[in-house]
């Protein structure tokens, strides 16, 4: 059960272009799994579904770091040649959070989807997309990300 209006899903099993969709509130964005398919690091999964599960596992790790004091976390969702799409999660108190989608000029090829931590700590040029903000509790966001991760883990079995 999604507790927050957030979901990353595969839209097709055909190919690696225009096959992912991120939903944040009423906002939708279609992107590619291309950089997941070519990620051959030891932490990458054997297929795109496992790699997406790994990405969502890392999202959870980043959000968990906002507890108990709050702060900001960046969660990548679109790896493109000349930029990346990110969710910015800000928490004033380690309990409440605001998420919004946006873009950075960090190129998608400059880091691996299976290893986002260093890059996520260094997003300095985030440009939010207008009207994408969703407010929630961190606990609900963590549960939603975990549920979404399990969907990918199960589909790769």
C-alpha atoms as one frame of an Amber mdcrd trajectory, in Angstrom:
protein
   0.000   0.000   0.000   1.476   3.357  -1.035   1.333   5.816   1.824   2.819
   8.658  -0.219   1.927   9.548  -3.814   5.308   8.359  -5.091   6.053   5.422
  -7.361   8.743   4.399  -9.818   7.607   1.728 -12.268   8.518   0.021 -15.506
   6.077   0.893 -18.250   7.191  -1.834 -20.626   9.440  -4.846 -20.796  10.505
  -3.869 -24.289  13.842  -2.098 -24.589  15.610   0.379 -22.352  14.229   3.700
 -23.632  11.087   5.421 -22.339  10.431   2.384 -20.139  10.331   3.974 -16.666
   7.779   6.312 -15.155   8.104   8.294 -11.948   4.919   9.536 -10.314   5.093
  12.205  -7.623   1.641  13.453  -6.689  -0.078  14.241  -9.988   3.238  14.837
 -11.804   4.468  12.093 -14.147   7.818  11.735 -15.877   8.927   9.091 -18.381
  12.618   8.196 -18.543  15.021   5.443 -19.619  16.589   2.481 -17.858  19.597
   2.656 -20.200  22.147   3.540 -17.498  20.794   0.745 -15.294  21.264  -1.739
 -18.135  24.936  -0.812 -18.585  25.816  -0.603 -14.867  28.247  -3.470 -14.339
  29.540  -2.549 -10.878  29.679  -5.276  -8.215  26.688  -3.744  -6.407  24.485
  -3.644  -9.524  21.815  -6.291  -9.917  21.783  -8.922 -12.644  18.857  -7.287
 -14.458  17.102  -3.922 -14.648  14.439  -4.885 -12.084  17.096  -5.781  -9.508
  18.985  -2.596 -10.297  15.829  -0.552  -9.747  15.342  -2.373  -6.441  18.939
  -1.427  -5.564  18.263   2.216  -6.441  15.213   2.280  -4.184  17.215   0.616
  -1.405  19.654   3.538  -1.677  16.760   6.016  -1.653  15.709   4.515   1.666
  19.246   4.836   3.018  19.399   8.504   2.009  16.000   9.300   3.556  16.875
   7.374   6.735  19.799   9.771   7.248  17.275  12.585   7.734  16.273  11.020
  11.046  16.283  12.230  13.786  17.501  15.785  13.091  16.261  16.572   9.556
  18.173  17.923   6.578  18.104  17.402   2.811  18.517  14.268   0.701  18.657
  13.899  -3.066  17.303  10.796  -4.806  18.085  10.326  -8.517  15.402   8.988
 -10.839  16.433  10.010 -14.376  19.924   9.338 -15.706  20.382  11.194 -18.984
  23.458  12.082 -21.008  23.517  15.777 -20.117  21.584  15.958 -16.835  19.908
  13.980 -14.075  16.462  14.087 -12.518  16.292  14.140  -8.724  13.807  14.133
  -5.917  14.795  16.614  -3.238  13.575  15.546   0.193  13.815  18.197   2.891
  12.926  17.634   6.515  12.933  20.404   9.101  12.725  18.028  12.062  13.406
  14.395  11.117   9.679  13.666  11.104   7.984  15.774   8.431   9.241  16.031
   4.851   8.647  17.808   1.576   9.565  16.155  -1.721   9.869  17.852  -5.058
  11.174  16.784  -8.431  13.839  18.704 -10.301  16.961  18.667 -12.397  20.712
  18.962 -12.029  23.382  19.412 -14.676  25.192  16.356 -13.266  25.469  14.010
 -16.239  23.876  10.578 -15.905  27.029   8.851 -17.135  29.181  10.409 -14.398
  28.055   7.968 -11.674  26.384   4.590 -11.435  22.754   4.011 -10.421  24.018
   1.283  -8.081  26.240   3.740  -6.183  24.559   7.116  -5.704  25.723   8.197
  -2.234  28.705  10.407  -3.112  26.918  12.178  -5.950  23.708  12.596  -3.939
  25.678  14.473  -1.264  26.992  16.916  -3.867  23.942  18.103  -5.811  24.527
  21.852  -5.801  22.481  23.060  -8.786  19.035  21.517  -8.186  16.305  23.305
 -10.148  12.813  22.258  -8.969   9.950  21.536 -11.340   7.029  23.851 -10.575
   4.083  22.380  -8.664   5.635  18.998  -7.843   5.922  19.381  -4.058   4.378
  16.666  -1.888   4.323  16.892   1.905   4.443  13.732   4.005   5.878  12.094
   7.099   9.360  10.581   6.762   8.030   7.316   8.187   5.414   7.113   5.402
   7.998   7.985   2.747  10.321   5.236   3.991   7.455   2.709   3.926   6.425
   3.763   0.401   9.986   3.452  -0.921  10.333   0.031   0.748   7.049  -1.169
  -0.802   8.157   0.047  -4.240  11.548  -1.662  -3.815   9.856  -4.959  -2.955
   7.786  -4.728  -6.172  10.998  -4.678  -8.218  12.684  -7.354  -6.124   9.712
  -9.694  -6.581   9.447  -9.012 -10.318  13.096  -9.984 -10.823  12.661 -13.373
  -9.105
